[in-house]
Amino acid sequence: MEWFGDDAYWLSRLVFQRALAVVYLIAFVSAALQFRALIGTRGMLPVPEYLRRVPARRAPTLFRLHWSDRFFASVAWAGALLSAALAAGAADHLPLGVAMAWWAALWALYLSIVNVGQTWYGFGWESLLLETGFLAILLGNEHTAPPVIVLWLLRWVLFRVEFGAGLIKIRGDACWRDLTCLYYHHETQPMPGPLSWWFHHLPRPAHRVETAANHVVQLLVPVLLFTPQPVAGAAAGLIVVTQLWLVLSGNFAWLNWLTIVLALSAVDASPVVTPPALPAAPLWYVVVVSAVAAGLLALGYRPARNLFSRRQAMNRSYDPFHLVNAYGAFGSVGRVRYELVVEGTGDAVAHEGTVWREYGFRGKPGDAHRLPRQYAPYHLRLDWMMWFAALSPAYARSWFLPFVERLLAGDRDTLRLLAHNPFPDAPPAQVRARLFHYRFTTRAERRATGAWWHRTPVREFLAPTRLR
């Protein structure tokens, strides 16, 4: 069945699968290290309560069969071990059916986590990992040539990621159309990185070039993915370059890296590396891949229609298994950065002389003299949600008070999510939160003060609070 597979993409498949396994590994480790405080039995949004109020058809997950913190940890660490083995190439030494089952197990384990993750897992890159991971099940191993139809489906996912993000920008904020969004974006993005201060201080003409280049790569280049080689490979290369630029300029968990992984699947390496002669695909494999691909194409109607809708949605899943999804980011760009500063005191009653000590977060801006850190592709879920909370209290309605309660109780798991606990000996008597305006310092301010940020108090976000 020569029409079914293409030996020329054997190296692309190898790189794609092993890189995808690394992304899976990071996702599972992130889940294992953070879940107790976020969704554990005594977490801010406990899974048992969520499962009681949400029907199984909306959130299929292994945790409906059994739940305990220990079981969740076992699932997360098992996923990490399976991912590490796949990254090392274990699947290529197994029969085709066993390799597919291994990838399927990985997908099912992470689906189970995402479907109980609630607010903490409401990010587009969770669905992107699941959609891409499901296609990896069908991609086979070195016992057969990469199926052409799956390679096209991977390009279709990449197209929706890039083209959807481009459309949401053009339809959204006017600053994308007048090429001024990057005057603000590097400063106001959710989690700046160690180079973001320098990116922000690029000359304004450079920012306009950045914005124009973004439109070209997201609105024009993705169409070229469906053209013959070497044009399709060159288009994928341009996407890789722009994603690396985003990696350098900010922290977006594994979104950029997973987009790069998808782009690598569209590169034909045969002109450089001679492909081996791979065995013909068995009939059962052809039937399974063709049938599932047909089903995915049928399901893909809704995200395809969404691309051309005036009410385009971004980061939306159209089924509980996250098989087909809509993507997009930064339809609007903030002009001003706000941050929540969480503080505690040992005084049972606050007064004018009360000393408030600040909690430090790992990734989000806090101390004005602290250079933003590089954490991506690792995902700091609490830090990300703190950025949303600063935009609007509505984003924090379900979890912020439980977070404060755990600080007041000195909860060990919650404190492990933070970079600095100002109360190492005993929990505070009261906790409060204040909203601050943050901006990057100018070059002159940076030389004079050594600070990366200048911050100004705006208003109270949460009045001093204590445990009853």
Disulfide bonds with the S-S distance in Angstrom:
Cys175-Cys181 1.71
